[in-house]
Amino acid sequence: MKSNLDSSQREAVCCGTGPCEVIAGPGSGKTLVLTEHILYLIEHEHVPPSGILVLTFSRAAAAQMKERFSVRSQGRFRDVRFGTFHSVFFYILRESTGRNYALLTAFQREKILSQLILNYYDDPKERPAAEELEKMLRASSNTGEDAEKIRCIQRDYRSYLRENRFIDFDDMILACRHILTRHAQVREYWQKQFRAILVDEFQDVNTEQYEVLRLLTDGRGLFVVGDDDQSIYGFRGSSPSIMQRFMTDFPGAVRIFLGFNYRCSANICKAAGIMIRENRIRIEKAVQAVCPPGDRVVLKGFKEDRQQLDYLADELARMTEEEQCRAAVITRTNLHVQKVAAFLSSRNITCAGKISASQAVLETVLRDLEHYRRLSMGMREGSLPRQSLYRVMNRPERYLLRSVADKEQIPVQRLRDNILRQKGSVTELTEFLKDLFVLSTFDPEGFLRYLFDAMGYGRWAQENLGSAYEVKKVQEELLRLSRQFKDTGEMIEAAVRGREQHRKESSGGVQIMTMHACKGLEFERVYLPALNEGIIPGRRCREAEDLEEERRLLYVAMTRARQHLELLYVTGSRENPRPPSRFLSVYGVKSFVYS
């Protein structure tokens, strides 16, 4: 065992084989504790390596944990099993039933839901974020103005799964829970397989995952590590209350607090602690910073968004390239990430992995081009793919309703019949179909010119995607590329590859990300802009538990900073006030600030 463990870490590592819950705050060394506990179980409790299962929430985390343990154990004990909740539960289900399931990946699910958001929300301002939609879909009942849309999205999503013979992660976990509950022999078999189960990021477990975990163990060898103050995935069903249940559900369990923060300066640690203590649903804890006080936490308000962006750009411009690579701008939403990235790029500040305004336009245009290409090919075959119709039939606006496409692959004549029954715009549909057929006759350059100019897509893009300059720039780049190809599909594929290469080449510079994406990362300097009501907490956030999760999100973002942290907000003017986030009131920031 390592001699440099602090007293709380040592207590956690050597807690024995009974059920143990370790409360591990930011920068407290939880990965070190997990790897040391695995070694302790093998060398001191004589648990066979093949009987130890370590569960994480991502393949990257599992690989990192496996690598850390391999280095620590000098390559011994290779039989210890490391995996994600989903991969392990899927393995249990497949081995227990003998059936081959087609499991929908997280990437596929996100892609489908993102498309459904676009299908049912025409106004970009009304579109929920992906995590908001996930939460609404999980709700047992939905009321209000979005209720019908949510039901339609749920219906279309389930139809997609059935038609493509997929099961998603939620269905898979429910099936796993069902078989372990109903079949005692199966349950006993897996309990014997896993003599010890270690869980990383326990605060992210949802109720269904927790219940499967309980079925796999009676508490023997169960060792969970997490921090209820960092529970930020309510849209996936996680809740800090699960951590509170642990001590009741496993009689005789011990709870150990890792009491030291080795990451954040004392000032940052204190400021974050003051804010998160406002939450009521949490386990009380005292965290002590090991680092010196460091810089004072900066609270700064601006009259306008532009002033806030100018300030960010000026601050970053004063840094060296090395300092910029160790800095991060963390925002609540992807929309703000794009806005900040575009502005900083316009000021010649390199943003890691982020794209310029024209590149952001290119992202959308390339997706639209592919759907227009599929539709034009479909016209020659006599039927059109519904997904592509949904995407572009009103780009530009043609006043066509989604209900005209009532099949996954809809014959052209059925499309005409449907719009006649709905008394829709037959003229608009006829023109659209004629244009699609014409598109199918062109080479790549002609395809682009006809779509952008004759069909009005260029004008729509200028009104909805970016400035006239940015759209024209994208169009000119694509036209230059198109002259190298005879096939439109090959041209689009080449453009996509070029975009990906651009992303790889933009890997240096300032990190810009959302609060959800920053989890598990750390930076020397962190800037948190747009800390305003309606953004954090979001305007859809009304229930007390939702407000507490938003506060936890801010806490996670704050504790990514090692030495320097700035909390920024817009005050507005006396005529048009912009209330700062209520979460900043603990630092003396009033609801309305005029400067």
N, C-alpha and C positions, 0 to 999 in steps of 0.2 A: 504494500500500500504506500502511496506517496506520502512523504513526510511533510510536504508543504500545504497540506489541507488545513483549513481553519477549523475551529472547534465544531461549528454547526455542520460543515461538510463532512467531517470525520464521523459525527453522530449519525448522519444520514447513510453514509457508506456502510457502516457497521451495524445497521439496525436489525440484522437477522433475516429470517425468512417469513416472518409474519407480515400481514398487510401494513403498508407504510405509505403515507402521503407526504411528499416533500413540497413545501411552498417555496418556490424559487423565483424571486423577483428579477428584474432586469440586471444583467451583468453579475449574477451571483454564482456562476460556475456550475450550472446544472448539467452541462455535457460532461464535465469532469467528474461530477458525482455519479452520473449514470455509468460511465465506463469503469470507474473504480468499483462500483457496486457489483457489476458483472464479474469482475476479477475476484472480488471478495466472496461471492456466491460459489465460485468454482474452487478457490483455494482454501477457504475456511469453512464453508457450509457443505462442501463436497457435492454440489449440484452438477450433474453431467452437462457439459457445454451444449450437447444436442437437445437438452431439455429446457434451454433458456431461449425465450422469445422476446425480442425488443421491437416495440411498435412505435412508428412515427407517422407523420401525416403527409410526407412527400418522399419521393424516391431519392431526391437530392439529400434530404436529411438522413434517410436510412443509410445511404452510401457514405455520407460524412461520418456518421456514428460508427459504422463498420470500420472505416479507415482509421479513426481515432483509437478504437479498441485494438485493431491489429497492430498499430504502432506501439501502444501501451503494453500489450501482451507479447510483443516481439514475434508476432506471427503465429503464436500458439492458439489453441482452442478455436480452430476454424469452423467448428460445427455449431457455434452460436448463431442463431437465426435472427436476421434483421429484415424487417419489411414494413410496408405501410398497412394501415388498417384495411384499406380496400383490397390490396393484393393478398393479404393473409386470409381475410374473411372470404374472399372469392375462392381461394385455394381450398378452404374448409368446405365451402358449399359444393364445389365441383367434385372433390374427393368423396364427400359424404353421399352425394346423389348419383355420381357416375354420369352426369349430364354435361354436355358442352354448351356453355352459355356465351352469347355475344354481349360482352360488357361495354356499355357506352363509356368512353373516356371523359375525364373532366373537360378536356379541350373541346371534344365534340359537343358536350352538353352546353358549354358556354357559347359555342358557335351557333347552335340551334336557338338558344334563348335570345341571343343578340339579334338574330334574324327575325324572330317573332316580335321582339320589341319594335323593330323597324316596321314590321308588317302592320302592327296595331296602333302605333303612336305616330301620327303624321307630324305633329309639332315637336321639334327637337327639345323644346323647353319642358314638355310634359313627359318625356321619356324617362322612366325610372332607370336608375343604375342597375347593373346586372345583379348586385347583391340585394337590392330592394325587391326586384322581381322574384328572386329565389325565396325571400322571406314571405312575400305575398302568396306564392305558390304553395308554401308549406302550411299557411294558415288554414285552419279547418273551415273557416267561413270568411268570406270577403264581402264587405259592404261598401257603399259609397259609389262615386262616379266611375271608379275603375273596375267595379265588380264584374261587369259583363266582359270587359276586355280580358281580365284575369281568367275567367272561365273559358273563354275562347282560346287563350294561349295554352291553358292546361289541356284543353281538348286536342288542340293541334299537336302539342308536344307528345301526348300519350298516343295519338294516331301515328306519329312518326315512329315511335318505339315499336308499336305493334306491326306496322307495315314493313319495318326493317329488321324485325325479330331481335331487338335489343332489350336488355334490361339495364337500368341505370344503377348508380351506387345505392340509392335509397332502397330500391326494390331488392337488390342483392342482399343488403344487410337484413331487411325484413325476412327474406327467405332463409337466411342463415340463422336468424333468431328462431324462426318457426321450427326448423329441423332440430335444433339443439333443445328446444323446449319439449317437443313432442316425442323425441326418441332418446331415452335414457342411455342406451348402449352407445349411441353416437356421441352423446355428451361426455360420457365417462372415458371413451377412447381419447378424445381431444384433451381432456383434463390430464390424462396420463402422459400425453405427448408433451405438454407444456408444464414442466415442474415449477418454472418461475416465469412471470410475465412482467416486463418493464415497459412503462408507457411514458413517452416524451410528450411535452406540450399537452398535458392532461386537460387543461382548461378548454381545449378545442374539441373535446369529445362531445357528441350530441347524445340524446337520450337513447336512441336505438343502438348506437355503438357501445354505450355504457352497459346496456342490458346484455348484449352479446358477451362483453367482457366479463360480466358477473356470471354468466353461464359457463364460461371457460375455466373459472377458478372459484374456490370457496374462500379465497383470500390468501391461501398459502402461496408465498413467493410473489405476491402482487406488490409492485413497487411503482408508484406513479409520481411524476414530477411535473409541476405546473404552477401557474400564477393566475388566480382568479381575476386580478386587476388587468390582465392582458387577454381576457376573453372577448374577442372582437368578431366572432363569426356567428352571430345570432341568426343570420340569414341561412345558415346551414344547420341550425338547430342547437348549436352549443349554448351553454349557459353557465354562469359562475355558480349557480345553485347546485350543480352536479358535484363540484368540489366540496361543497358544504355537506352533501349527503354521504360522502365517503365514510366518514367516521361512524355514522349510524348504520349504514348498510354492511359494514365489516366490523363486527364487535371485536374489541381487542386491538384494533388498529392504532398505530401511533402517528402523530402529526409532528413533523420537524420543519422548522423555519430556517432557511438559509438567510442569515441576518446581515450580510455585507454586500454592498454594490461595488464591484471592482471597475465598472465602466465609467459612470458619470461623475463629474466633479461634484463636490459637496453642495454647491449652489443649485445645480441642476437637479440633483437628487432631492433637495429640500423643496424646490418649487413644484416638482412633479408630485411629491408626497402631499403637499398642501392641497393640491387640486383633486387628486384621486380620493382623498379622505372624505370628500363631499358625497360619495356614493354610499348608499345604505346596504345594498346587497353585496357584501364583501367580507372576507375574513380579515380581522384586524391584525396588523403586523407592524413591526418597527424595522425599518431598513436604515443601516448606517453606511455612509459613504466612506470608502477607504481613501479615495483621491482627495487632494487639497481643494480649497474653495473654488479656485479657477475664476473665470470671468463671471461678472454679474449677468443674470438672465435679463435680456433686453425686452421691454414691452414698448411697442411703437405703433402709433396710429397715423393714418394718412387721410386727407380729405377725399382723394379720388384713387381709383384703381391704378391709373397711369403713374401717379406719384409713388405708389407702392412698388410697381414694377421697375420704375427708374431707380429707386433706392436699392432693390435687389441687384439690378445690373451693375450699379456703381460699386456696391460692396464686393461682388464677385470679380469685377474688373481689376480691383486693387490686389487680388491674390495672384500668386504665382501659379503656373500650370499644375504643379504638385499639390498646392493647397486646394485648388479647385477640385482635383480628383478626390480629395478627402472631405469635400463639402456636399451637402444635400439640401434641396428644396423639396419639402414634403407638403402635399396639399390633400384636401379631403376627397376631391373628385378627379376623374380622368379629364373632364372638361377643363379644369384649372391646370392640370399637368400640361395639356396641349397649349393652353393660352400662355403659360409661363415659358414653356420651351420655345414657342414661336417668337416671343418677344426677346428672350435672351439671344436666340440665334440671330435676330435682326440687329442686335448690338455686338455681334461677332464673338459671343461667348459660347464655347463648345459645351454641348449638353450630352452627357453619356447616354447612348442608346436612344436619343430623342431625335425628332425630325423637324425640318423647317416647315414654315407654313405651306410652301408649295409641295413639299413631300407629303404633308398631311392631306392636301387636296388629291395628290396622286394615289394615296391609299384607297380613297373612296372611288375615284374614277376607274381605277383598274378593276375593282370589284364590279362596278356597273358595266364596264366594257364586256367582261366575261358573261354577265347575264344577258346583255343585248346579243352577244354572239350566239349563246345557246338558243335564244328566241328566234334569231334569224335562221339558224340551222333547223329548228323545229318547224318553221313555216314550210320548208321544203319537204318535210316528212308528214306534215298535216296535223301535228299536235304540239302543244307548247307546255313546257315545265312550269308548274304552278309557282314554285319557289322563285323562279326568275321573273315571272309576271308580277308577283307581289313586290319584288325589289324595284323594278324600273318602269312599271306601266304608268306611273304618275311622275316620271322624271323625263321631260317636263310634265306639268299638270295636264291630265287628259280627262279628269273627273270620272275615272273608272273605279267601280267598287270591287273590293276583294271578293265579294260573294259571287261574282261572275265566274270565278275559277273554283269549281266545286269538286275537282278531281286532282290528284297528284300530277297526272299527265292529261291535259285536257285537249280534246280534238278542237280544231279551229271552228268547225260548224257548230259544235256544242257551245262554244264561247259566244258565237253570234246569237244562237237561240236563247241563251241565258240572259243576254243583255236586252233582247226584245221582250222577254217575260218581265224583266225589271223596269221596263220603259226607260232604259238608260240611253246614253248618247251613242246611237248606232254610227253616226257620222265619225265621231272621234275614234271609235273602235276600228271602223273600216280604214281610216287613214293610218292608224297605228299598224294594222296588219299589212297594209300595202307598203309602208315604210320598212317593216321588218323583212318583207320579201326582197325589196330593193337592196337592203343591207347585205343580204346573202349573195348578191351578184358581184360585190366589189372585192378588190384586193385590199390589203390592210390600210393603205393610205386613203383610198376612196371610202372605205368603211368609216374611218375617223372623220373625214371631211363631211360626209353626208350626215353622220350622227350629230356632230357638234354644230354644224351650220344649218343644214336643211331641216333636221328634226328638232332643233332648238335645245339640244342638250347643253351646248356651251352657255347659252343665256341662263338656263336653269342653274348650272354649276356656279356661275358668277353671283347669282342671287342667294344661293344656299350653302356653297362650300367655301368660298373665299373671295378675294378681290378679283377684279377683271385681270389685273396683272398676273396674279398667281395662276388663275385658270388658263390664261393665254400661254404662260410659261410651260405649264404641264402639257398643253395641247401641242406646242411647238416641239417639245422633247419627244413626245410620242410620234409625231409626224416624221421627225428625223429617223427615229428607230424603225418606223414602219417600212421605210424604203429599202430596208435590208431583208425583208421577208416577203414571201408569196402567200403565206397562210396567216390569217388573223389570229388564230389560236396560238401559233408559235410566237407571233409578235408579242402577245399578251404575256405568255410564259417568260419570254426574255425580259420584259419590263419588270415582272415580279422578281426574277432573279437579280436584276439590277438594284431593285429596292432593298432586297435582303442584304446585298453586298454593301450598300450604302449604310445600312444599320450597323453591320459589323465594323466598318471603318469609323463609325462614330462612337466607339466604345469608351473613349477617354472623356475627360471633362467632368462638369458638375452633374451629380445624380439628381434627376427630377422624378418623383414618384408619388403615388398615393399613400395614404396612411395605412391601408391594408397591405400594400406591397412592401412597406419598409420593415415589417415584422422580422425580427431575427438579424437585422443589419445594425451597423454602428458607424458613426462618422465623427470627425473632429469638430466640425461646425454644422449646425442644422438651422435652417430658416423655415418657419411655419407661417406662410402668408394666408390672407383671406380668412382669418379667424372671426367670422361674422355669423350672426343669426341667419338662419336659412341655408347656411353652408355647413356649419358645425355648431349646434345640431342642425340637421337638414330640415327642410320645410315639411317633409312628410313625417317627421319624428314628433309623436304626440304622447305616447305612453311613457310612464316613468321608467320602465325597464329599457325602452329604446334610448331615452336620454342618458341613462347610466352607461349603456354601451358606447354611445358617442363620446362620453367623457373618457371611457377606457381607451378609445381610439386615439384621443388627444394625448393621453398618458403614454401610450406606446410610442407615438411620434416624438414626444418630448424626450423620452429616455433612450432615443437613438443617439443623442448627442453626448460626446465625451467631454469637451471643453467649453464650447460656445453654443448658446441657444438663443434664438430671437423669435418672439411671438408678435406677429404683425397683423393688423386689422385696418379696415377702412371706417372712418367716422362719418363720412358724408358732410353735408352742410346743414345749416339751420333749416333751410327750405326742404332739403331732401336728406334727412338723417339716415345713417346706416348703423343700426345697433351692433356693437361688438358682441361676440359670443358670450352668453351668460356664464360660461365656464371661466372666463377671465375675471369675474367679479371678485374672486378670492384674492386677486392681486390689486384690488382697488380700482379696476377699470369699470366705470359706470355704464349703464345700459345705453346712454346716449352721450357721446363726447363731441364737443365742438371746439375747433381750434382756430 
